[in-house]
Amino acid sequence: MVPDRIYLLGHSMGGKAAPRITAADPSIAGLVMLAADTQLMHETAVRVARYLADLAPAPGADEAVSTMVRQAASVSDPFLTPDTPPELLTLGISAAYWLDLRAYDPVAPGRQTGSPDADPSGEEGLPSDRRRRSARSAACFGGRLR
């Protein structure tokens, strides 16, 4: 195995994790992201729950979506702590996971290396949340959103 020939492919949520994995392993020469998430995972879960409820209405579907919306709001709460019970959070995943994911910027590893494609938005004047969304979108296209 030749280290400078190792490429990591990430699909969907794996595309969001790929930059983090690549930053942690210097033997990876590059990465490919396919259909990588551009939306926060807890927001994606709500979108998918709504879609499935509309696609196949069933008793309790509206309540399940409402629960997912409440759980996603808990994940977004700035006062989320590691002690928050998982059943109050999206997909029953621990607060520690959500706090770690909240702090993760998939474009940051490229920015730290000085890669010219690390922040391709070229939108420095935008509010930081819009720059982050733009950067997340760019990460989905291998840093080549133009």
C-alpha positions as CSV (number, residue, x, y, z in Angstrom):
1,M,0.0,0.0,0.0
2,V,1.4,3.4,-1.0
3,P,0.3,6.1,1.4
4,D,0.3,8.9,-1.1
5,R,-2.3,7.0,-3.1
6,I,-4.9,6.5,-0.4
7,Y,-8.1,8.4,-1.0
8,L,-11.1,8.3,1.3
9,L,-14.6,8.2,-0.1
10,G,-17.5,9.4,2.0
11,H,-21.2,9.2,1.1
12,S,-24.0,11.1,2.8
13,M,-23.1,11.4,6.5
14,G,-19.8,9.8,5.6
15,G,-19.1,12.8,3.4
16,K,-19.5,15.1,6.4
17,A,-17.1,12.9,8.4
18,A,-14.6,12.5,5.7
19,P,-12.7,15.8,6.3
20,R,-12.4,15.0,10.0
21,I,-11.0,11.5,9.2
22,T,-8.6,12.9,6.6
23,A,-7.3,15.5,9.1
24,A,-6.7,12.8,11.7
25,D,-4.8,10.5,9.3
26,P,-1.9,12.1,7.4
27,S,-1.5,9.0,5.2
28,I,-4.7,9.9,3.3
29,A,-3.8,11.8,0.1
30,G,-7.3,13.1,-0.6
31,L,-11.0,12.6,-0.3
32,V,-14.1,12.3,-2.4
33,M,-17.5,13.2,-1.0
34,L,-20.7,12.0,-2.6
35,A,-24.0,13.5,-1.6
36,A,-22.5,14.8,1.6
37,D,-24.8,16.5,4.1
38,T,-25.1,20.2,3.8
39,Q,-27.7,20.4,6.5
40,L,-27.1,19.8,10.2
41,M,-27.9,16.2,11.0
42,H,-30.7,16.9,13.5
43,E,-32.4,19.2,10.9
44,T,-32.0,16.5,8.2
45,A,-33.7,14.0,10.5
46,V,-36.7,16.3,10.8
47,R,-36.8,16.8,7.1
48,V,-36.7,13.1,6.4
49,A,-39.3,12.4,9.1
50,R,-41.7,14.9,7.5
51,Y,-41.1,13.4,4.1
52,L,-41.8,9.9,5.2
53,A,-44.9,11.0,7.1
54,D,-46.2,12.7,3.9
55,L,-45.2,9.7,1.8
56,A,-47.0,7.1,3.9
57,P,-49.4,8.7,6.3
58,A,-50.1,6.5,9.3
59,P,-51.6,6.8,12.7
60,G,-49.2,8.5,15.0
61,A,-47.1,10.0,12.1
62,D,-47.8,13.6,13.0
63,E,-47.0,13.0,16.7
64,A,-43.7,11.3,15.6
65,V,-42.8,14.3,13.5
66,S,-43.7,16.6,16.4
67,T,-41.5,14.6,18.7
68,M,-38.6,14.8,16.2
69,V,-39.1,18.6,15.9
70,R,-38.9,19.0,19.8
71,Q,-35.9,16.8,20.0
72,A,-34.1,18.7,17.2
73,A,-34.9,22.0,19.1
74,S,-33.2,20.5,22.2
75,V,-30.1,19.7,20.1
76,S,-30.0,23.3,18.9
77,D,-30.6,24.7,22.4
78,P,-27.5,26.8,23.4
79,F,-27.9,25.4,26.9
80,L,-27.5,21.8,25.9
81,T,-25.3,20.0,28.4
82,P,-23.7,16.6,28.4
83,D,-26.2,15.6,31.1
84,T,-29.2,16.1,28.9
85,P,-31.0,12.7,28.7
86,P,-30.6,11.1,25.2
87,E,-34.4,10.4,24.9
88,L,-34.9,14.2,24.7
89,L,-32.5,14.4,21.7
90,T,-32.8,13.5,18.1
91,L,-32.6,9.8,17.4
92,G,-31.9,9.2,21.1
93,I,-28.2,10.0,20.6
94,S,-26.2,11.3,23.5
95,A,-25.8,15.0,24.2
96,A,-22.0,14.5,24.1
97,Y,-22.3,13.4,20.4
98,W,-24.4,16.4,19.5
99,L,-22.1,18.8,21.3
100,D,-19.1,17.4,19.5
101,L,-20.9,17.6,16.1
102,R,-22.0,21.1,16.9
103,A,-18.4,22.1,17.2
104,Y,-17.3,20.4,14.0
105,D,-16.7,22.4,10.9
106,P,-16.0,20.1,7.9
107,V,-14.1,22.8,6.0
108,A,-11.8,23.7,8.9
109,P,-9.1,21.1,8.2
110,G,-8.6,22.5,4.7
111,R,-8.6,26.0,6.0
112,Q,-5.8,25.0,8.5
113,T,-3.6,23.6,5.7
114,G,-4.0,26.8,3.7
115,S,-5.7,25.0,0.8
116,P,-6.9,27.5,-1.8
117,D,-10.2,25.6,-2.0
118,A,-10.7,25.4,1.8
119,D,-13.3,28.2,1.9
120,P,-14.4,28.6,-1.7
121,S,-17.4,30.8,-0.9
122,G,-15.3,34.0,-1.3
123,E,-18.1,35.6,0.8
124,E,-16.2,37.0,3.7
125,G,-18.7,39.8,4.1
126,L,-21.6,37.5,4.8
127,P,-22.8,36.8,8.3
128,S,-20.9,33.8,9.8
129,D,-23.9,31.4,9.8
130,R,-24.4,32.0,6.0
131,R,-20.6,31.6,5.4
132,R,-20.8,28.3,7.3
133,R,-23.7,27.1,5.3
134,S,-21.9,28.1,2.1
135,A,-18.7,26.4,3.3
136,R,-20.7,23.2,4.2
137,S,-22.2,23.2,0.7
138,A,-18.8,23.7,-0.9
139,A,-17.4,20.8,1.1
140,C,-20.1,18.6,-0.5
141,F,-18.6,19.5,-3.9
142,G,-15.0,18.8,-3.0
143,G,-14.4,22.5,-2.3
144,R,-15.3,23.6,-5.7
145,L,-18.6,25.5,-5.3
146,R,-18.5,28.3,-7.9
